[in-house]
Amino acid sequence: MSKEIPYKIYLEENELPKQWYNVRADMKKKPAPLLNPATCKPITPEELGHVFCDELVKQELDETTPYIDIPEEILSFYKMYRPSPLVRAYCLEKALDTPAKIYYKFEGNNTSGSHKLNSAIAQAYYAKKQGLKGVTTETGAGQWGTALSMACSYFGLDCKVYMVKVSYEQKPFRREVMRVYGASVTPSPSMDTEIGKKINAEHPGTTGSLGCAISEAVEVAVKNPGYRYVLGSVLNQVLLHQSVIGLETKAALDKYNIKPDVIIGCAGGGSNLGGLVSPFIGEMLRGEADYEIIAVEPASCPSFTRGVFAYDFADTGMVCPLAKMYTLGSDFIPSANHAGGLRYHGMSPVLSQLYADGYMKAVSVEQTKVFEAAEQFARVEGILPAPESSHAIRVAIDEALKCKETGEEKTIVFGLTGTGYFDMVAYEKFHDGKMDDYIPTDEELEQFRARLPKID
């Protein structure tokens, strides 16, 4: 006799994963190596060590260890807000009149308001363990900057955040939370760095991009002794730390003998998507199970669906390592009217390789349709979702409506990455009819593709 499934499935504290899962260990075709931008040769641990913390360099380059122990200090911090709930969306199912069963993994139950804290605390821990004075970073919509400022405050580290200018102006409250936790927050591109000055000179009045902000943060880290750069998405180490999301999700589903048919995550740089789906893709790689994995990205920044799989710079200033990924071009600057934080020009090399190998598919959605789904979800499920999360909600609803048409009783799981309480300017624009659906043309994208580095 099967157990009755509650609204919220909670794991016990002692069921919290004690190890992160490294999906690269199970990948038959590994992601292409990062390249030194000066030599175009695979980057060495010593070279990466000038930018990243030593232990994080090891994690970044480790392709063989399937499970990596989570240090006790990080586990202790996780216990303040983890395990997070897996919620059965009974009310949404009823509103849609669908035979589908819908679940969402809710990552917004901490002050940062998102999943970003899972990696922020790990990266801050390794920086403190190395004896560093502080770290630098970039942030788009502000979730990562908020999470990192919290983590740095916990370990007594200085935190310098370069925030994409359009988000700095649109999301002042997110900025102020970072300052509450002691971080300095600078709109990017700024006039504080050489790269920032160059970008401002070449693009007067630019609203910025994550690529710009990354360049500035790396420059500051390299020029200041005792500092290292940390990143909230894209990198292998980040997907590793975020795997706690997928591990908890799988454990909660297994507790009630639930097997998902469709797993959906929003996709910007890949931190949430990779964290959610890695354990499930691991089963696929090992031939143990099969799932339909859907990555959802904004139509205004469609790296998966309209980008090219090629080596590109990770930043606009072209100082970071080259990564082989689905990319729109490192100097691509997304439309300023896009309200979510999914504004990176490329995609995680791990997810890019998995996508190229057919382990997932991708769709892009317009932002007005995203906010329609966000509002529908909020009205029936009682949570105001972040714009990023709402991309996954949009496609989860679409998949559930397909089930209504066909009569299929699919089980759908999606990642609710965080709350939208700092995103009210975006909701205001949606309600006032001032939000449009800018989509770059093929001609616009081609000019960026044409400037991709030529790597043999």
SULPE-V656135 format. One record per residue. N is the residue number from 0. SS is DSSP state (H for helix, E for strand, L for the rest). NEAR is the number of other ideal C-beta (glycine too) atoms within 8 Angstrom. Layout:
n=<N | N>
ss=<SS | SS>
near=<NEAR | NEAR>
//
This chain:
n=<0 | 1 | 2 | 3 | 4 | 5 | 6 | 7 | 8 | 9 | 10 | 11 | 12 | 13 | 14 | 15 | 16 | 17 | 18 | 19 | 20 | 21 | 22 | 23 | 24 | 25 | 26 | 27 | 28 | 29 | 30 | 31 | 32 | 33 | 34 | 35 | 36 | 37 | 38 | 39 | 40 | 41 | 42 | 43 | 44 | 45 | 46 | 47 | 48 | 49 | 50 | 51 | 52 | 53 | 54 | 55 | 56 | 57 | 58 | 59 | 60 | 61 | 62 | 63 | 64 | 65 | 66 | 67 | 68 | 69 | 70 | 71 | 72 | 73 | 74 | 75 | 76 | 77 | 78 | 79 | 80 | 81 | 82 | 83 | 84 | 85 | 86 | 87 | 88 | 89 | 90 | 91 | 92 | 93 | 94 | 95 | 96 | 97 | 98 | 99 | 100 | 101 | 102 | 103 | 104 | 105 | 106 | 107 | 108 | 109 | 110 | 111 | 112 | 113 | 114 | 115 | 116 | 117 | 118 | 119 | 120 | 121 | 122 | 123 | 124 | 125 | 126 | 127 | 128 | 129 | 130 | 131 | 132 | 133 | 134 | 135 | 136 | 137 | 138 | 139 | 140 | 141 | 142 | 143 | 144 | 145 | 146 | 147 | 148 | 149 | 150 | 151 | 152 | 153 | 154 | 155 | 156 | 157 | 158 | 159 | 160 | 161 | 162 | 163 | 164 | 165 | 166 | 167 | 168 | 169 | 170 | 171 | 172 | 173 | 174 | 175 | 176 | 177 | 178 | 179 | 180 | 181 | 182 | 183 | 184 | 185 | 186 | 187 | 188 | 189 | 190 | 191 | 192 | 193 | 194 | 195 | 196 | 197 | 198 | 199 | 200 | 201 | 202 | 203 | 204 | 205 | 206 | 207 | 208 | 209 | 210 | 211 | 212 | 213 | 214 | 215 | 216 | 217 | 218 | 219 | 220 | 221 | 222 | 223 | 224 | 225 | 226 | 227 | 228 | 229 | 230 | 231 | 232 | 233 | 234 | 235 | 236 | 237 | 238 | 239 | 240 | 241 | 242 | 243 | 244 | 245 | 246 | 247 | 248 | 249 | 250 | 251 | 252 | 253 | 254 | 255 | 256 | 257 | 258 | 259 | 260 | 261 | 262 | 263 | 264 | 265 | 266 | 267 | 268 | 269 | 270 | 271 | 272 | 273 | 274 | 275 | 276 | 277 | 278 | 279 | 280 | 281 | 282 | 283 | 284 | 285 | 286 | 287 | 288 | 289 | 290 | 291 | 292 | 293 | 294 | 295 | 296 | 297 | 298 | 299 | 300 | 301 | 302 | 303 | 304 | 305 | 306 | 307 | 308 | 309 | 310 | 311 | 312 | 313 | 314 | 315 | 316 | 317 | 318 | 319 | 320 | 321 | 322 | 323 | 324 | 325 | 326 | 327 | 328 | 329 | 330 | 331 | 332 | 333 | 334 | 335 | 336 | 337 | 338 | 339 | 340 | 341 | 342 | 343 | 344 | 345 | 346 | 347 | 348 | 349 | 350 | 351 | 352 | 353 | 354 | 355 | 356 | 357 | 358 | 359 | 360 | 361 | 362 | 363 | 364 | 365 | 366 | 367 | 368 | 369 | 370 | 371 | 372 | 373 | 374 | 375 | 376 | 377 | 378 | 379 | 380 | 381 | 382 | 383 | 384 | 385 | 386 | 387 | 388 | 389 | 390 | 391 | 392 | 393 | 394 | 395 | 396 | 397 | 398 | 399 | 400 | 401 | 402 | 403 | 404 | 405 | 406 | 407 | 408 | 409 | 410 | 411 | 412 | 413 | 414 | 415 | 416 | 417 | 418 | 419 | 420 | 421 | 422 | 423 | 424 | 425 | 426 | 427 | 428 | 429 | 430 | 431 | 432 | 433 | 434 | 435 | 436 | 437 | 438 | 439 | 440 | 441 | 442 | 443 | 444 | 445 | 446 | 447 | 448 | 449 | 450 | 451 | 452 | 453 | 454 | 455>
ss=<L | L | L | L | L | L | L | E | E | L | L | L | H | H | H | L | L | L | E | E | E | L | H | H | H | H | L | L | L | L | L | L | L | L | E | L | L | L | L | L | L | E | L | L | H | H | H | H | L | L | L | L | L | H | H | H | H | H | H | H | H | L | L | L | L | L | E | E | E | L | L | H | H | H | H | H | H | H | L | L | L | L | L | L | L | E | E | E | L | H | H | H | H | H | H | H | L | L | L | L | E | E | E | E | E | E | L | L | L | L | L | L | L | E | L | L | H | H | H | H | H | H | H | H | H | H | H | H | H | L | L | L | L | E | E | E | E | E | E | L | L | L | H | H | H | H | H | H | H | H | H | H | H | H | H | L | L | E | E | E | E | E | E | E | H | H | H | H | H | H | L | H | H | H | H | H | H | H | H | H | L | L | L | E | E | E | E | E | L | L | L | L | L | H | H | H | H | H | H | H | H | H | L | L | L | L | L | L | L | H | H | H | H | H | H | H | H | H | H | H | H | H | H | L | L | L | E | E | E | L | L | L | L | L | L | H | H | H | H | H | H | H | H | H | H | H | H | H | H | H | H | H | H | H | H | L | L | L | L | L | L | E | E | E | E | E | L | L | L | L | H | H | H | H | H | H | H | H | H | H | H | H | H | H | H | L | L | L | L | L | L | E | E | E | E | E | E | E | L | L | L | L | H | H | H | H | L | E | E | E | E | E | E | L | L | L | L | L | L | L | L | E | E | E | E | E | E | L | L | L | L | L | L | L | L | L | L | L | L | L | L | L | L | L | L | E | L | L | H | H | H | H | H | H | H | H | L | L | L | L | E | E | E | E | E | L | H | H | H | H | H | H | H | H | H | H | H | H | H | H | H | L | L | L | E | L | H | H | H | H | H | H | H | H | H | H | H | H | H | H | H | H | H | H | H | H | L | L | L | L | E | E | E | E | E | E | L | E | E | L | L | L | L | H | H | H | H | H | H | H | H | L | L | L | L | L | L | L | L | L | L | H | H | H | H | H | H | H | H | L | L | L | L | L | L | L>
near=<2 | 5 | 6 | 4 | 7 | 6 | 5 | 8 | 13 | 7 | 11 | 6 | 7 | 4 | 7 | 13 | 11 | 6 | 8 | 12 | 14 | 13 | 16 | 12 | 9 | 8 | 13 | 4 | 5 | 7 | 12 | 8 | 6 | 10 | 14 | 12 | 11 | 4 | 6 | 9 | 6 | 7 | 10 | 7 | 8 | 6 | 8 | 14 | 9 | 6 | 10 | 12 | 12 | 9 | 9 | 12 | 12 | 9 | 11 | 12 | 9 | 11 | 9 | 6 | 7 | 8 | 8 | 10 | 6 | 12 | 7 | 5 | 7 | 11 | 11 | 7 | 10 | 13 | 9 | 6 | 8 | 10 | 11 | 11 | 10 | 15 | 13 | 12 | 10 | 7 | 9 | 14 | 12 | 8 | 8 | 11 | 5 | 10 | 7 | 15 | 10 | 14 | 15 | 13 | 16 | 11 | 14 | 13 | 7 | 9 | 6 | 13 | 12 | 17 | 13 | 15 | 13 | 15 | 14 | 16 | 15 | 11 | 16 | 16 | 13 | 12 | 15 | 11 | 7 | 10 | 4 | 12 | 7 | 12 | 18 | 16 | 16 | 17 | 17 | 15 | 15 | 16 | 18 | 16 | 16 | 18 | 16 | 20 | 17 | 14 | 15 | 17 | 10 | 9 | 10 | 6 | 12 | 9 | 17 | 14 | 17 | 16 | 17 | 18 | 12 | 9 | 14 | 13 | 8 | 9 | 13 | 8 | 7 | 14 | 12 | 8 | 14 | 15 | 11 | 7 | 12 | 9 | 13 | 7 | 11 | 11 | 11 | 15 | 14 | 10 | 6 | 7 | 11 | 6 | 14 | 15 | 10 | 9 | 14 | 11 | 7 | 5 | 9 | 5 | 4 | 11 | 9 | 12 | 14 | 12 | 17 | 19 | 17 | 16 | 18 | 19 | 15 | 15 | 13 | 14 | 13 | 9 | 5 | 8 | 4 | 6 | 14 | 12 | 13 | 15 | 10 | 16 | 12 | 15 | 9 | 14 | 12 | 15 | 17 | 12 | 13 | 17 | 17 | 15 | 16 | 15 | 12 | 16 | 13 | 10 | 11 | 13 | 14 | 8 | 8 | 10 | 7 | 10 | 7 | 12 | 8 | 13 | 14 | 14 | 14 | 17 | 16 | 16 | 11 | 15 | 17 | 17 | 14 | 16 | 17 | 14 | 13 | 14 | 13 | 14 | 14 | 12 | 10 | 12 | 11 | 7 | 4 | 5 | 7 | 3 | 12 | 7 | 13 | 14 | 15 | 15 | 18 | 16 | 11 | 13 | 16 | 13 | 16 | 13 | 9 | 9 | 12 | 7 | 8 | 9 | 10 | 15 | 12 | 12 | 13 | 14 | 15 | 9 | 10 | 12 | 10 | 14 | 13 | 12 | 14 | 12 | 14 | 14 | 12 | 13 | 9 | 12 | 11 | 11 | 8 | 6 | 10 | 13 | 13 | 17 | 13 | 14 | 14 | 15 | 16 | 16 | 17 | 16 | 14 | 14 | 15 | 15 | 14 | 12 | 15 | 8 | 8 | 5 | 9 | 12 | 8 | 12 | 10 | 11 | 13 | 9 | 16 | 10 | 10 | 16 | 15 | 9 | 12 | 16 | 9 | 11 | 14 | 11 | 6 | 10 | 10 | 5 | 10 | 7 | 14 | 17 | 17 | 16 | 16 | 17 | 17 | 15 | 16 | 14 | 14 | 13 | 13 | 8 | 14 | 15 | 10 | 9 | 14 | 12 | 6 | 6 | 7 | 8 | 8 | 10 | 12 | 16 | 14 | 15 | 17 | 15 | 14 | 16 | 11 | 15 | 7 | 11 | 12 | 8 | 9 | 14 | 11 | 8 | 11 | 13 | 6 | 6 | 5 | 6 | 12 | 6 | 10 | 8 | 7 | 10 | 6 | 5 | 6 | 8 | 13 | 8 | 8 | 13 | 10 | 6 | 7 | 12 | 8 | 4 | 8 | 2>
//
